[in-house]
């Protein structure tokens, strides 16, 4: 059932932030895409790609205090699935240092592939008394990262904090939440038995609060995980999936920990396939300890200290760039605009990190030559502030990397980043070997950095580069060219303000040529982290916006646009998360969660589904009647709430009127003479047309009016 509370819907509109934070990224509806050769649904893959989902999760009840996000769940086919349970009720206790735990995966004969969909389902539950806050949950299978996220801190709720003194009548809150990941592309990983690791990072087991009394020291977090396999329907083709997925850290139980630019996540592969055609690297990166707040320091722009990124290399040669993402954690003590913001709705992507995809296809021919090859990821501008691995209950801290800590450990002090990487490979099935080389590579090892150290402090870090390479395949020479630009712009208001103003924009055009056939994709990805003093709308805004479109031989094809934004009104207790997705096939998802974030008393106060889907062009139309000289007159007004001009046509039984290029925020009105003293109830037909984000948009709707006089 859709919630349409008028007060909170008005708030949702107020906090909309122009649809997708800029007119160029506002959602639109256009003509369906050109079908692919095999008639399957179109997709956009490659550099920085994000796969959309369109399925709504269960709608939370107003008043709920349970953790929940506006993000969609994984789409499912109609076939009957088969399930393999990875583990159940695994417990992680902070007092134990929450050491990694092993699990085994064995393919089920009943779940034999091929599969049309593979979904990882993870469920979390936290004891109310658990000494748990911004903990990182990681799930590995054969060293490959299959889930990465953070957990909800139970201390967000008054009943749960502080431990001994709450005397109210409300029951304690036991946070529970459910996450899903589409792992279909990784299907090759599930065809053989694999060893797995599940880990709960415990990086800050310190102070009396985080070390609870003996009576509740066994409180912790519980996790379940299962894989759900959907068979291919009879008569349908299986989706194209990767032939092999390998980890850059096969023995990992937490990812690589780095705190300076010389350290790296790195692996040398001795036996890569000899017939590669496409290659991608999926990277997770997460700043912890001091670098959890790398972008918020008042000196963040001074000397470029707010600049972070990660460099991908193949055999030591620059191959790609991964921009840092300023994650906000669910028990932040300073990473957000206010530390109470993240319950019951956590920050964008906090429960389920989105990996960043680097396209290594220009290197596919080189990687297929049968020689050892090293793929690595290292940081840029990391603070070189070492962290320490401290064994639980040990009186003397062991330096990171020393043996021991069998009972668990914590990472204390300094600043560090977790890095994980999955190498995703597609073979040329028509040949045993492929070959090729990189012909153009203008990517420099470090970005161009321009810094202003006077007020307002500002640092702008830029990469603008081209990488091109070819691979000789069974179907001819395939040339992949990446034309990419990444810009990070970060500043603070003055020497004492910590107001956040950081924007990262990634624009990539990938062109693949095979004989006379040329296809291309263009991706625009923005990371947005701005407090209200830096925005015309005055709203604290955090999240990301994504737009991607495809062409083939010059003809436009599929496109998709997504935004996931968390916004708050400064000095208020109102916040919302809104996730919106549209594509050229007419698919639409729009969910807004409105929350009261009063300190330690957070709750859901409104849920709004399909607002944008019901109104693809946001033009509000109102009607009124008046009488003049014994005739009834119908007055119709329309206000353009879009971020771009819209053509508006109003049609009634008494005539029609067209207004061309109604500007954003503008109201237009007209009056129709009914030529009668009374009129029956009826409708105003509204036709809308415009171009938003470069896409043509048309929409129609009817606005009812009552009989006059009533």
N, C-alpha and C positions, 0 to 999 in steps of 0.2 A: 504494500500500500504506500503510495507516495505522500509525503508530508508537505503541506502547503501552508504552514503557519505564516500569516502575512507579515508579522513583525520581523521574524527571523528571515523570511525571504527578502525583505527589504535590506536587512543587514548583508545577506549574501550578495545582493546586487551592489551594495555599497562597497563591499570588499573585493569585487570582481577584478579590479585592477586592469581594466581594459581588455578583458578576455584572456589574453596570453601575454600580458606585460608589454606588448608592442603590437602595433597594427599589422606589422609584417607577419606576425605569428598568430593572428586571430583565426579561430576555426572557421571553416567554410564547407559548403556542400557544392560539389561540381559534378560533371558527367562521370559515369562509371569508367574505370580504367580499361585500357585495351587488354584483352585476355592474353595470358602467356601461351606458349606454343602447345603445352599439354592441357590447356584449359583449366589449370589449377588456379587457386586464388593468388593474386599478385602479392609479392613481399618486397621490402627494401632491406637489403643486407649490406654489410661492409662497414666502413669506418664510422664509428660513433653511433651505429644504428641501435634503435630501441624498438623492440617488437611490441605492438599494441595488443591489449586484451580488451574484451568488451563485456565481460560477465560481472554482474553486480553481486557482491557478497551480501550476507544477511543484513538487513537494515537494523541498526541499533535502536533501542527504545530511547525516547526522550527521558532524561533522568539517569541513564546508565552511567556508571563510573568505570566500566570495563574498558581496557585499551581497545582502540579501533582506528582504522585508517579509511580514507576515502578511495584508496587505490583499488582497481578491479582485481578480481580473481581470474584464474586461468580458464579460457574457453575449453569446453569439452565436446567431443563428438558424441554421436548417438549410440555407438557400439557399447557392448557390455564390458566393463573393465575387469582386470585382474590385479590383485594387490599383493605386494611383497612388503612385509613389515621390516624395517631396518632395525628399529629398537623401540622399546616402550618404557616410559617412566624412568628414563635415565636422570639421576639426581646429581646436581652440582652444588656443593656446600662451600660457601666462601671461606669458612674457617680451615678447610682442607686445601685452600689454594686452587680448588676446582681443577685438578689435573685432567689432561685429556683422557678420554675413554675410547676403547676399541669397540668396533662392531664388525660383523661379517655380512657380506652380501653374496647370496647364491641365487642365480637365475632360477625361476620356477618354470618347470616344463609346461605348466598350464598357462604361462604368460609368454610363450614364445613369440618372437617378432615375425614380420615387421609390425611396427606400431604406428598408428596415426597420431598418437599423442602419448607423451610420458610426463607425468606430473609428480613433483615432489610435494608432499603435504607435511608440514611441520606444525606441531602444537606445543604451546608453552604454558606453564603455570608457575606462579611464584608464591611461596609462603609469605604471608603478610609481614613476618618478622625478619625476613631474609636480609642479611647485610649485603645488599645488592643494589647497584645503581647502573652506571653506563657500562654494562658488561657486553663484550662482543661474543656472539655465538657463531661458531664456524662448523661447517659440516663438510668433510672431505671423503671422497671415494676413489681409491687408487691414487691418492694424492691430488685428484682434481677437485677444485672447489665447486660444490653443488648448492651450497647455501651460505650466505654471509649476512649478518644483521646484528642489531643490538637489542637489549632487553629492557623491559619496563621496570623502573624502580618502585617497589611497593611503598616507599616512604613519601611518595607524592600525595598520600592520603592522610588526613588528620588522624584517623583511627589507628593508623599503623606507625605513627611517629610522634614524639620520640618513643622508644620501646616501652619504658615502664610507666608512663604517666598519663596516658589518655584514659579519661573516665567517662566519656560520653556514652550515649545509649546506642549509637549506630554500630553495626557489626563491622569487623575488620574487612578490608577489601583484599580479595585474593586475585591479583591480576591474571587473566587468561587471554590468550590470543592465538590466532590461526594464520599461517602463511602458506603461500603456494608459489611454486616455481615451475615454469615450462622448460623441461629438460629434453624435449623431443630431439633437438639438434644433436644432443649428446648421446643418442641412442646406442652408439657403438660401445659406450662405456658399460652398458648393462647386459651385454651378451655373454660376459664371462664372470666367474667369481672374482670378487675384489675385497681387499681389506679396507676398512673405513676407520675414520677418526672423527670424534665429535668433541669440541672444545669450548669451554666457557672461559674467556679471558678474565683474569682477576687482577687487573693492573694496579689497584690502589687499596690494598687491605690495610688501612691505617686509621688512626684516631679511635676514640672510645665509641663513637656512634657506629662506625663501620665494623667494630669488633664487639658484637652483642654479648650480653651476659651468658654465662654457662647454660642457663636454663633453655635458651633458644638458639644455641650455637649450631644446632643441626638443621636449622631452617635453610632452605635453598631454593633452587630453580629446578623444574622438571621439564623434560623434553621428550616428545614422541616424534618419530619420523617414519614415513612409508612412501613407497613408490607405487603409483597407480598407472597401469599400462592399458591403453585402449587399442584394440586390434583394428586393422584396416577393414573397412566395410567391404562386403562382397561387390566386386565390379569396380572398386575405386583403386587408384594407384597410391602406393605408399609415398609419404613426403620425402623429398630429397634431404638427407641428413649427412652430417660429417662422417667421413670414413674412419677417423681416428681422433681421439682427444687425449692429450698428454699434459702432464703438469710440469711446470718449471721448478717444482720442489716436490718430487714424488714421495719423499719420506716425511712430509710436513705434518705437524699436528697443530700448528697455529699460524702458518705463513712466515715469511721472512721478516725479521725485525731489523729496521735500519734507522740510523739517526744522523748519518752524514752522507755526503755525495759520493764517497768512495765505496760505500757498501752497496750491494745490489742483490736482487733476486735473479739468479742466473743458473742455467743448466746447459750442459753440453750433450746433445743428442748424437749418438753414434750410429743409429740405424733408422733414420727417417725414411719414409716411403720414397721410392725412386720415381714415382709418377704423379707428383703433386701438381695441381692446377690452381687451387685457391687455398690461402692460408690466412688465418686470423689469430690474434692474441687477445683473450678476454682477461682484463686486469681489474683486480680489486685493490684499492688503496685507502687506508684509513689512518688519520693522524690521531695520536693519543698523548696523554700527559700534557706537556706544555704546548705541543703542536695541535692539540684539539682546538686551541684558540688562536692559531697562527694568523687568522684574518681579523681579529678583533682588537689587537693591541693598539694603543694610541700611537705607537711607533711603527705600525704595520707597513706604512709606506716609506718610512725613513730608511734609506739605503736598500729599498726593495725587500725589506724583511717580511712583508706580507705576501711575497711571491713564492709559490710552490708549484712544482710540476715534476713529472717523471718521464725520463728518457728511455725509449726502447731501442735496443741495438741488436743487430744480427752480425755475429762475428766481429763485434766492435764498431761496426758502421752504424751511424744514426739511421733508424728505420721508422720512427714514429714518436709521438708525444702524447702523454696522458695528462690532462689538466687535473689539478687537485680539486676535490669537491669538499666544501666546508660542511661536513655532516654536523648536525646538532643532535646530541644524545638525549635520552629520555630522563636522565637525572643530572642534567648539566648544572655546574656551579658557576657558569659564566659564559658558556658557549652560545646561549640564545639571547634574545632581546631582554627577556626576564627569565630567571631560572625556573619559574613555575609554569612556563608555557606548555610543556610537553606532556600533559595529561588532561583528559583521557586520550586526546588525539596526539600521537607523537609527531615529531618533526618529519618533514618529507623524506621518504625512503629510509628512515631510521630502522624500521623493523626488517627491511628487506633491501639490501644494497643492490644497485644496478651496476653490473660490471661495465667497464668501458672497453669497447672493441677497437683494436688497432688492426688495420688491413695490411697484412704482410704479403699480399699476392704478388707485388712486383718482385719479391724475392723467391717465388715458388720454384722457378727454374734452377736457381742457385742451390736451394735447399734439397733439390732432387738429385744432386750429383754423386751421392753415395759416400761423401766425406763427412766427418764430424762437424757439427755446427752448433754454435753457442747463441742462445737467445737470452737477453738480459734486460732487466729494468732497474734503473737507479734514480735516485732523487736528484733534484736541482734546488740549491739554496736551502738545504736542510740545516738546522742550527748547530749540528755537531755537539749536542748535549746528551752524553751517554746515559742510558738507563741501566738499572741494576736488576738482575734476577736474584730475588731474595727467597731463600727456602723458608717455608712456613715454620714458625717456631724456632728458627735458627737465630742464635745470638749475633753471629757475624754474617754479613751479607756476602754471598758468593758473587763474583763478577759474572756478567752475562756470558754464558757459554761453558761455564765450569760444570763438571758432572755433579750428580746428586739431585736433590730436590724431588726425590721419589714420592714424597708425601704432598707434592704440590708446591707452587711457587707464586710469587707476585713480581710484577715489573714495577719498580719504584724509581722516582726521580727522573730528571731529564725530559727529553722529548723524543718520540719515536713514531715510526709509521709501520703498519703491517702492509705487506705486499704479497699478493698471490697472483698466479698467472696460469691460464689454460691455453695450450696451443691447439687450435681447431683446424683440422686438415681435410681437404676434399681432393680426391684423386681423379685422374683421367682414366676412366675405366676402359677406354679403348686402346690403351697402350701400356706396356710394362715399364717404360721409362719416358720421362720428359726431360727437357733441357732448356736453358735460357740464361739470361743475365739481366742485371739492373743497368739501364742505359742512362738514366738521369737521376741525380740525387742532390738537391740543393739544401737539404735539411742540415742546419748547423748544430753542433753539440749543445749549445746553450742559446737561450732566447736573446733577442735584442731588448735591452732594458733601459728605459728612460725614467729618471727619478727626480722629483722636485721635493727638496727637504724643507722648503719654507711653507708657511701656512697658505692654503691648505696643502698638506702633504699628499703626495700622489706618486704612484709607481705604475708604469704601463709596461707590460712584458709581452713581446710579440714574436711569433713564428709565422713566416710566410714562405712556403716551400713547395717544391714539386718532386715527386718520386715516380719514376716510370720504369717498368721492366716488362720483359716478355717471357713466355714459356711456349715451347714447341710441343703441340699436343697432337692427338690422333685426328682432330678436326681442324688442324691448322694452327697458325701462329696467333696466340692470344696476348694482346698488349694491355696491361693495366696501368693507368696513369692516375695518380693522386695529386690533386691541386688543393692544398689545405692552408688555412690561416687560423691561428689561435691567438686570441688577445685577452689578457687579464688586465683589468683596470681596477686598481684598488686605491682608496684614499680615506683620510679622516678629516674632520672639519678643522681641527686645530690641534695644538700640542697637548691639550688636556682632555679632549673629547674622545670617547670610545665609540662614537656613532659609526655604524658599519656602512660602507658603500663599496661593494665589490661585485663586479660583473665579469664573467668569463664568457666569451663568445667563440664558438668553433664553427667555421664554415668549411665544408669539404665537398669537392666535386670529384667523383670517381668515374672515370671513363674506361670502358672495356671494349676493345675492338677485336673482332674475329672475322677477317676477310672483309666482306662488304657490310657486315652487321656491326653496328655501334650502339651500345647502350650506356646510359649514364645515370647517376644518382647524385642529387645535391642534398646535403644535410646541413641544417642550421640548428645548433644546440647552444642554449644559453643557461648558465648557472647564475642565479639571481640571489643576492644577499644584501639587502638594503634596509636600514632603519629609516623611520618616517621623515627625519629631517632632510633626507636626501631625495625625497620623492614628492612630486607635485600633488599626489593624492594623500600624502601625510601618513601612509600606512607602513608598518613594518612588514616587509615582504621577503620571503625566503622560499627557494625551490628551483625548479628548472622548467624550461620550455623547449620544445623540440618540433621541428618541421622538416619533412623529407619528401622529395618528389623524384620520380623516375621519368626518363625519356628513352625512346628507342628509335633510332634512325630519324631523329628530329621530331617525332610525334610524341606529344605528352602522354604520360601513362599514369600509373597509380601515385597517389600522394596521401600523406597522413600528417596530422598535426596533433600534438599532445602538450598539455601543461599540467604540472603538479605544484601548486602554490599554497603556502601557509602564510596567512596574513593576520595581523593583530592591529587593533586600534591603540595607539600609545596612551598610557595612563588609564586604561580601562581593563575590565575583566572579560572582554569579548575577543574571541579568536575563531578562525575557521581554516579548514583545509578544503581545497577544491581541486578535483582531478577531472579534466575535460579531455576527450579525444574525439576527433572526427576524421573520416577519410573519404576518398573520392568514390568509394563503393556505397556510400550512404550510411555506413555504420557510425554509431554515436554512443558515447558514454559520458555522463555528467553527474557526478555526486559531490555534494557539499556537506560537510559536517561542521556545524556550529557548536562551540563549546563555551561554557562559563569556566574560566580558569582562575577563579578566586583561590587564593593561597590555601592549599591542602584540602579544598572542597570542590575539585573539578567535576564537571558532569556534562553530558551531551544535552543541548537545549534545542537542537533543530537538525533535521535531516532533509535534504532537498535533492531529489533525483530528476534528471532529464530536463532541467530548466532550459539549458541551451539546446537540447535535442528537440524539445517541443517548440522552441522559438529560435530557429537557426539564425534569423536576423532579429535582433532585439529592438523592435519598434513598438512602442506602447500606444495603443489607440483607445480613446475615450469618446463617449457620445453624450449629448444632452439635447433636450427639447426646449423650445420656447414658442410662444404664440405672438403673432403680429398681424393685425388687421384680419382677424378670424382665420388665419392660416397657421398651421403647425410647421415649424422649421426645425430640421435636424442639423445640429452642429456637431462636426466630427473633428477631433484634434489628433495629431500623431507626433510623438517625440522620438527622435532617433537616439537610442542609447548605445549605438555602435561607435567604434573608433574611426569610422570612415564614412563617406557620403553614401546615402541610399536613395534610390528612386522609390517613391511611394505613390501608389494608385489606390484611391478610395472609391468603391462602387456601391451605390445604394439603389433602391427602386426608383429614386427620384433624380438620378443622374450620377455622373462620376467626375472625378477630378484627379489629375496627375501632378505631383510635385517632383521635379527633377533635382537630383543631387542635393538632398536635404543634408545639411552639414551635421557633424556629431554634436549632440546636445541641443540641437535646434528643434523647436516646436512649430508645426504648420497646422493651419485650421481652415476649414471651409464650411459653408452653410448650404443645405439643400432645402428647397421649398416643396413641402408635401402637397401643396395646393388642396388642402383639406383641413377641416377643423380637428380631425382626429386621425390617428394612424394605428395600424395593428403592430404587434411585436414583429421584429424582423432582424436582419443581420446586415452589417457593413462588410463587404468583401474587401480584403486588404491584399494587394499584390506588391511584392517588394523585389527589388533588383539592385545589385551593386557588385562591387569587386573588392574583396577583402583579402589581403595577403596575396594579391595577384591572381586570385581565383574568382571566376564569375559565380555569383550566387543568386538564386531566385527562391522565393518562398511565398506561400499564400496562407491566409488564415481568415477566419470569420469572427467578427466581434458582434455579439448579440445586443440588441436594445429592446426595452420593454414597450408595451403599448402606451400611447399618449392620447389624451390624459389617462392615468391609470385608474 
